Every structure is written in structure tokens, then in C-alpha cells.
Amino acid sequence: MGGTTTCSCITPDDLPIIVPPNESRGILVRMRFQGRPGRFQHSFVLYTDNENQQTVTARFAGRVFEQSSQ
């Protein structure tokens, strides 16, 4: 149905998405890293219309080695 994030993540074309029971679907998540080099950890929450699981949380982490000149 939608979602929130702690980063510059976007999924503009993929949501909302319908996932039938016992199936799975992928979504494209694009991230833009800004700031100083170093470790990072972010997460995003997807909201569902399922009464038994109203949210799905994904977390990702990594390290930026150098700042882009763009």
C-alpha cells in the first residue's frame, strides 16, 4: 500500500503491489547515498492491508568509501 524510510530510498513505480497468498513479488528500491564516507544503516517499512501482518520492515547496511564528485 505504501511505506516510510530512514533514507533516500524510492520505489515510485512499484507501489501499490498485489501479492496473492503463498506467492512473492519483488520491488525495485533505489537508494542515493549522500554525506561523508563511513558506515551506514537504514531501513524502510512497507504497509500492507493484511490484518495479520500490517507492516514489513527491511534493513540494509554498508560502507561508503569515498564521496562522489557528482
C-alpha positions as CSV (number, residue, x, y, z in Angstrom):
1,M,0.0,0.0,0.0
2,G,2.9,2.4,0.8
3,G,5.8,2.9,3.1
4,T,8.2,5.1,5.0
5,T,12.0,5.2,5.1
6,T,15.0,6.4,7.1
7,C,17.0,7.2,3.9
8,S,16.7,8.5,0.3
9,C,15.1,5.3,-0.9
10,I,12.4,5.4,-3.5
11,T,10.1,2.9,-5.1
12,P,7.8,5.2,-7.1
13,D,6.6,2.8,-9.8
14,D,6.3,-0.4,-7.8
15,L,3.7,0.5,-5.2
16,P,1.0,-0.4,-4.5
17,I,1.5,-4.1,-5.4
18,I,-0.8,-7.1,-5.0
19,V,0.8,-10.3,-3.7
20,P,-1.6,-13.3,-3.8
21,P,-1.4,-15.8,-0.9
22,N,1.6,-18.2,-1.0
23,E,3.3,-16.1,-3.6
24,S,6.0,-13.5,-3.6
25,R,6.8,-10.3,-5.6
26,G,9.9,-8.2,-5.9
27,I,10.0,-4.4,-5.8
28,L,12.8,-2.2,-7.0
29,V,14.3,0.1,-4.3
30,R,16.6,2.8,-5.4
31,M,19.0,4.5,-2.9
32,R,21.0,7.6,-3.1
33,F,23.8,7.8,-0.6
34,Q,24.8,11.3,0.5
35,G,27.1,12.6,3.2
36,R,30.5,11.6,4.5
37,P,32.2,8.3,3.9
38,G,31.7,5.6,6.5
39,R,29.3,3.0,7.7
40,F,25.5,3.4,7.4
41,Q,22.4,1.5,8.3
42,H,18.9,2.3,7.1
43,S,15.5,0.7,7.0
44,F,12.2,1.0,5.3
45,V,8.7,-0.1,6.3
46,L,6.1,-1.2,3.8
47,Y,2.4,-1.0,4.9
48,T,0.0,-3.8,4.0
49,D,-3.7,-4.4,4.1
50,N,-3.2,-7.8,5.8
51,E,-4.7,-7.8,9.3
52,N,-2.1,-10.4,10.4
53,Q,1.0,-8.5,9.1
54,Q,0.3,-4.8,8.8
55,T,3.9,-3.9,8.1
56,V,7.1,-5.4,6.6
57,T,10.4,-3.9,7.6
58,A,13.6,-4.2,5.6
59,R,17.0,-3.1,6.9
60,F,20.3,-2.7,5.0
61,A,23.8,-1.6,5.9
62,G,27.0,-0.9,4.2
63,R,30.0,1.4,4.0
64,V,30.7,4.4,1.7
65,F,34.4,4.5,0.9
66,E,34.6,7.9,-0.9
67,Q,32.3,10.8,-1.7
68,S,31.2,11.1,-5.3
69,S,32.1,14.2,-7.2
70,Q,28.5,14.4,-8.7
